[in-house]
Amino acid sequence: MQDSEFHCENCGAQLAAPNTICMRCEPEFLQPNIDPKIGKYRCPKCACRFDHGGANLWPPNARWYWTQTFKPQCPHCDVFLRDRKIVHRTQAEIGAIALLIFASMFSPWRLGTQVILLIVLGAIDFIRWRRAKNCVSIEEERYAIDQSS
């Protein structure tokens, strides 16, 4: 076998062709160097720190017709996390909003009912905003382990 004239730019190893991936350097490129002691947030499971975690599709390996969403994930232990600053609507809030909209459709005093509806919807969103603001006192504890995964 002849000596190759192509070399890896990173480590200098000989390559068979100019577009060949260096087998010595490939693991280095696949796994990013993440220091577990540096970062803004802390993983509740492994206690390692990170600035921004990965986001993977949930549920994994879903069929093509299932709806998938992106969930945050710890870059160290790959556990799915829940962002505690995002507060989802409760079933009671959804029911109250639906009832208010349904009641305003059959109200004889349309404009006044719609104004009251806007005020109530604004109050519900203000309460959600306050709940989201107060749920995380320390920024490093923003993420919790997602129990649905």
ChimeraX commands (.cxc) that place a marker at each C-alpha (Angstrom):
marker #1 position 0.00,0.00,0.00 radius 0.5
marker #1 position 1.33,3.43,-0.90 radius 0.5
marker #1 position 1.87,6.32,1.45 radius 0.5
marker #1 position -1.10,8.67,1.25 radius 0.5
marker #1 position -0.54,12.31,0.46 radius 0.5
marker #1 position -3.64,13.40,2.39 radius 0.5
marker #1 position -3.34,14.23,6.10 radius 0.5
marker #1 position -5.79,15.18,8.82 radius 0.5
marker #1 position -5.62,18.91,9.58 radius 0.5
marker #1 position -6.30,18.28,13.26 radius 0.5
marker #1 position -3.88,15.46,14.21 radius 0.5
marker #1 position -1.77,14.89,11.08 radius 0.5
marker #1 position -2.78,11.25,10.55 radius 0.5
marker #1 position -2.71,9.89,7.01 radius 0.5
marker #1 position -6.04,9.72,5.17 radius 0.5
marker #1 position -7.04,7.66,2.14 radius 0.5
marker #1 position -8.87,10.52,0.43 radius 0.5
marker #1 position -9.29,14.26,1.07 radius 0.5
marker #1 position -12.91,13.87,2.19 radius 0.5
marker #1 position -12.29,10.95,4.58 radius 0.5
marker #1 position -13.14,11.37,8.26 radius 0.5
marker #1 position -10.18,10.84,10.56 radius 0.5
marker #1 position -10.91,7.90,12.88 radius 0.5
marker #1 position -8.66,9.33,15.60 radius 0.5
marker #1 position -10.46,12.69,15.70 radius 0.5
marker #1 position -14.05,11.54,15.16 radius 0.5
marker #1 position -14.86,10.81,18.85 radius 0.5
marker #1 position -13.43,14.20,19.76 radius 0.5
marker #1 position -15.80,15.95,17.36 radius 0.5
marker #1 position -18.85,13.89,18.29 radius 0.5
marker #1 position -18.67,14.56,22.03 radius 0.5
marker #1 position -18.39,18.24,22.88 radius 0.5
marker #1 position -16.18,19.16,25.82 radius 0.5
marker #1 position -18.65,20.27,28.50 radius 0.5
marker #1 position -17.28,21.15,31.91 radius 0.5
marker #1 position -19.71,19.82,34.57 radius 0.5
marker #1 position -18.69,22.57,37.03 radius 0.5
marker #1 position -19.37,25.60,34.81 radius 0.5
marker #1 position -22.79,26.82,33.76 radius 0.5
marker #1 position -25.78,28.96,34.65 radius 0.5
marker #1 position -28.22,26.12,35.39 radius 0.5
marker #1 position -27.90,22.96,37.50 radius 0.5
marker #1 position -29.33,19.58,36.59 radius 0.5
marker #1 position -31.52,18.24,39.43 radius 0.5
marker #1 position -30.49,14.64,38.75 radius 0.5
marker #1 position -26.70,14.68,38.25 radius 0.5
marker #1 position -25.99,18.14,39.80 radius 0.5
marker #1 position -23.80,19.09,36.81 radius 0.5
marker #1 position -24.04,22.61,35.48 radius 0.5
marker #1 position -24.82,23.79,31.95 radius 0.5
marker #1 position -25.60,27.03,30.12 radius 0.5
marker #1 position -28.15,25.63,27.71 radius 0.5
marker #1 position -29.18,22.05,27.42 radius 0.5
marker #1 position -30.12,20.16,24.36 radius 0.5
marker #1 position -33.67,19.76,23.18 radius 0.5
marker #1 position -34.84,16.42,21.84 radius 0.5
marker #1 position -38.13,15.32,20.38 radius 0.5
marker #1 position -40.67,13.89,22.81 radius 0.5
marker #1 position -41.98,11.20,22.70 radius 0.5
marker #1 position -38.92,9.54,21.19 radius 0.5
marker #1 position -39.39,7.03,18.36 radius 0.5
marker #1 position -42.94,8.22,17.74 radius 0.5
marker #1 position -44.80,7.25,14.62 radius 0.5
marker #1 position -44.97,9.84,11.86 radius 0.5
marker #1 position -48.59,10.79,12.63 radius 0.5
marker #1 position -48.05,11.46,16.35 radius 0.5
marker #1 position -47.43,14.99,17.48 radius 0.5
marker #1 position -43.94,15.51,18.87 radius 0.5
marker #1 position -42.60,18.45,20.84 radius 0.5
marker #1 position -39.11,19.48,21.85 radius 0.5
marker #1 position -38.23,19.01,25.53 radius 0.5
marker #1 position -35.13,20.37,27.22 radius 0.5
marker #1 position -32.56,17.75,28.15 radius 0.5
marker #1 position -29.46,17.73,30.37 radius 0.5
marker #1 position -26.31,17.53,28.21 radius 0.5
marker #1 position -24.56,15.37,30.85 radius 0.5
marker #1 position -27.02,12.67,31.90 radius 0.5
marker #1 position -29.62,13.01,29.07 radius 0.5
marker #1 position -32.58,13.20,31.46 radius 0.5
marker #1 position -35.57,15.20,30.19 radius 0.5
marker #1 position -36.14,18.42,32.12 radius 0.5
marker #1 position -39.13,20.66,32.76 radius 0.5
marker #1 position -38.69,24.44,32.55 radius 0.5
marker #1 position -40.30,25.80,35.71 radius 0.5
marker #1 position -40.65,29.29,34.23 radius 0.5
marker #1 position -43.22,28.00,31.74 radius 0.5
marker #1 position -46.52,27.55,33.55 radius 0.5
marker #1 position -49.16,25.70,31.56 radius 0.5
marker #1 position -52.86,26.43,31.90 radius 0.5
marker #1 position -54.70,24.22,34.34 radius 0.5
marker #1 position -57.89,22.36,33.39 radius 0.5
marker #1 position -59.88,24.78,35.59 radius 0.5
marker #1 position -58.49,27.80,33.71 radius 0.5
marker #1 position -59.29,26.23,30.34 radius 0.5
marker #1 position -62.82,25.38,31.50 radius 0.5
marker #1 position -63.39,28.89,32.88 radius 0.5
marker #1 position -62.21,30.50,29.64 radius 0.5
marker #1 position -64.44,28.23,27.54 radius 0.5
marker #1 position -67.43,28.95,29.80 radius 0.5
marker #1 position -66.84,32.71,29.61 radius 0.5
marker #1 position -66.58,32.67,25.82 radius 0.5
marker #1 position -69.71,30.52,25.53 radius 0.5
marker #1 position -71.65,32.81,27.92 radius 0.5
marker #1 position -70.57,35.95,26.04 radius 0.5
marker #1 position -71.94,34.53,22.77 radius 0.5
marker #1 position -75.50,34.42,24.14 radius 0.5
marker #1 position -75.40,37.64,26.11 radius 0.5
marker #1 position -77.92,40.32,25.10 radius 0.5
marker #1 position -75.49,43.09,26.02 radius 0.5
marker #1 position -72.66,42.17,23.63 radius 0.5
marker #1 position -70.17,45.02,24.06 radius 0.5
marker #1 position -70.26,45.07,27.85 radius 0.5
marker #1 position -69.94,41.27,28.05 radius 0.5
marker #1 position -66.97,41.29,25.71 radius 0.5
marker #1 position -65.24,44.00,27.77 radius 0.5
marker #1 position -65.80,41.99,30.94 radius 0.5
marker #1 position -64.53,38.89,29.12 radius 0.5
marker #1 position -61.34,40.73,28.14 radius 0.5
marker #1 position -60.82,41.90,31.72 radius 0.5
marker #1 position -61.30,38.38,33.12 radius 0.5
marker #1 position -58.99,36.84,30.49 radius 0.5
marker #1 position -56.38,39.51,31.25 radius 0.5
marker #1 position -56.66,38.73,34.98 radius 0.5
marker #1 position -56.19,34.99,34.33 radius 0.5
marker #1 position -53.07,35.66,32.24 radius 0.5
marker #1 position -51.75,38.09,34.89 radius 0.5
marker #1 position -52.13,35.39,37.56 radius 0.5
marker #1 position -50.28,32.90,35.31 radius 0.5
marker #1 position -47.49,35.46,34.75 radius 0.5
marker #1 position -47.14,36.06,38.50 radius 0.5
marker #1 position -47.08,32.33,39.19 radius 0.5
marker #1 position -44.35,31.81,36.56 radius 0.5
marker #1 position -42.34,34.73,37.91 radius 0.5
marker #1 position -42.48,33.53,41.52 radius 0.5
marker #1 position -41.89,29.81,40.93 radius 0.5
marker #1 position -38.11,30.18,40.43 radius 0.5
marker #1 position -36.28,32.17,43.08 radius 0.5
marker #1 position -32.75,31.05,42.17 radius 0.5
marker #1 position -31.95,30.99,38.45 radius 0.5
marker #1 position -29.78,27.86,38.71 radius 0.5
marker #1 position -32.82,25.85,39.88 radius 0.5
marker #1 position -34.88,26.75,36.81 radius 0.5
marker #1 position -35.14,23.15,35.59 radius 0.5
marker #1 position -36.79,20.20,37.34 radius 0.5
marker #1 position -36.92,16.54,36.35 radius 0.5
marker #1 position -39.84,15.95,33.97 radius 0.5
marker #1 position -42.04,13.28,35.56 radius 0.5
marker #1 position -43.88,12.50,32.32 radius 0.5
marker #1 position -40.79,10.99,30.68 radius 0.5
marker link #1:1,2 radius 0.2
marker link #1:2,3 radius 0.2
marker link #1:3,4 radius 0.2
marker link #1:4,5 radius 0.2
marker link #1:5,6 radius 0.2
marker link #1:6,7 radius 0.2
marker link #1:7,8 radius 0.2
marker link #1:8,9 radius 0.2
marker link #1:9,10 radius 0.2
marker link #1:10,11 radius 0.2
marker link #1:11,12 radius 0.2
marker link #1:12,13 radius 0.2
marker link #1:13,14 radius 0.2
marker link #1:14,15 radius 0.2
marker link #1:15,16 radius 0.2
marker link #1:16,17 radius 0.2
marker link #1:17,18 radius 0.2
marker link #1:18,19 radius 0.2
marker link #1:19,20 radius 0.2
marker link #1:20,21 radius 0.2
marker link #1:21,22 radius 0.2
marker link #1:22,23 radius 0.2
marker link #1:23,24 radius 0.2
marker link #1:24,25 radius 0.2
marker link #1:25,26 radius 0.2
marker link #1:26,27 radius 0.2
marker link #1:27,28 radius 0.2
marker link #1:28,29 radius 0.2
marker link #1:29,30 radius 0.2
marker link #1:30,31 radius 0.2
marker link #1:31,32 radius 0.2
marker link #1:32,33 radius 0.2
marker link #1:33,34 radius 0.2
marker link #1:34,35 radius 0.2
marker link #1:35,36 radius 0.2
marker link #1:36,37 radius 0.2
marker link #1:37,38 radius 0.2
marker link #1:38,39 radius 0.2
marker link #1:39,40 radius 0.2
marker link #1:40,41 radius 0.2
marker link #1:41,42 radius 0.2
marker link #1:42,43 radius 0.2
marker link #1:43,44 radius 0.2
marker link #1:44,45 radius 0.2
marker link #1:45,46 radius 0.2
marker link #1:46,47 radius 0.2
marker link #1:47,48 radius 0.2
marker link #1:48,49 radius 0.2
marker link #1:49,50 radius 0.2
marker link #1:50,51 radius 0.2
marker link #1:51,52 radius 0.2
marker link #1:52,53 radius 0.2
marker link #1:53,54 radius 0.2
marker link #1:54,55 radius 0.2
marker link #1:55,56 radius 0.2
marker link #1:56,57 radius 0.2
marker link #1:57,58 radius 0.2
marker link #1:58,59 radius 0.2
marker link #1:59,60 radius 0.2
marker link #1:60,61 radius 0.2
marker link #1:61,62 radius 0.2
marker link #1:62,63 radius 0.2
marker link #1:63,64 radius 0.2
marker link #1:64,65 radius 0.2
marker link #1:65,66 radius 0.2
marker link #1:66,67 radius 0.2
marker link #1:67,68 radius 0.2
marker link #1:68,69 radius 0.2
marker link #1:69,70 radius 0.2
marker link #1:70,71 radius 0.2
marker link #1:71,72 radius 0.2
marker link #1:72,73 radius 0.2
marker link #1:73,74 radius 0.2
marker link #1:74,75 radius 0.2
marker link #1:75,76 radius 0.2
marker link #1:76,77 radius 0.2
marker link #1:77,78 radius 0.2
marker link #1:78,79 radius 0.2
marker link #1:79,80 radius 0.2
marker link #1:80,81 radius 0.2
marker link #1:81,82 radius 0.2
marker link #1:82,83 radius 0.2
marker link #1:83,84 radius 0.2
marker link #1:84,85 radius 0.2
marker link #1:85,86 radius 0.2
marker link #1:86,87 radius 0.2
marker link #1:87,88 radius 0.2
marker link #1:88,89 radius 0.2
marker link #1:89,90 radius 0.2
marker link #1:90,91 radius 0.2
marker link #1:91,92 radius 0.2
marker link #1:92,93 radius 0.2
marker link #1:93,94 radius 0.2
marker link #1:94,95 radius 0.2
marker link #1:95,96 radius 0.2
marker link #1:96,97 radius 0.2
marker link #1:97,98 radius 0.2
marker link #1:98,99 radius 0.2
marker link #1:99,100 radius 0.2
marker link #1:100,101 radius 0.2
marker link #1:101,102 radius 0.2
marker link #1:102,103 radius 0.2
marker link #1:103,104 radius 0.2
marker link #1:104,105 radius 0.2
marker link #1:105,106 radius 0.2
marker link #1:106,107 radius 0.2
marker link #1:107,108 radius 0.2
marker link #1:108,109 radius 0.2
marker link #1:109,110 radius 0.2
marker link #1:110,111 radius 0.2
marker link #1:111,112 radius 0.2
marker link #1:112,113 radius 0.2
marker link #1:113,114 radius 0.2
marker link #1:114,115 radius 0.2
marker link #1:115,116 radius 0.2
marker link #1:116,117 radius 0.2
marker link #1:117,118 radius 0.2
marker link #1:118,119 radius 0.2
marker link #1:119,120 radius 0.2
marker link #1:120,121 radius 0.2
marker link #1:121,122 radius 0.2
marker link #1:122,123 radius 0.2
marker link #1:123,124 radius 0.2
marker link #1:124,125 radius 0.2
marker link #1:125,126 radius 0.2
marker link #1:126,127 radius 0.2
marker link #1:127,128 radius 0.2
marker link #1:128,129 radius 0.2
marker link #1:129,130 radius 0.2
marker link #1:130,131 radius 0.2
marker link #1:131,132 radius 0.2
marker link #1:132,133 radius 0.2
marker link #1:133,134 radius 0.2
marker link #1:134,135 radius 0.2
marker link #1:135,136 radius 0.2
marker link #1:136,137 radius 0.2
marker link #1:137,138 radius 0.2
marker link #1:138,139 radius 0.2
marker link #1:139,140 radius 0.2
marker link #1:140,141 radius 0.2
marker link #1:141,142 radius 0.2
marker link #1:142,143 radius 0.2
marker link #1:143,144 radius 0.2
marker link #1:144,145 radius 0.2
marker link #1:145,146 radius 0.2
marker link #1:146,147 radius 0.2
marker link #1:147,148 radius 0.2
marker link #1:148,149 radius 0.2
view
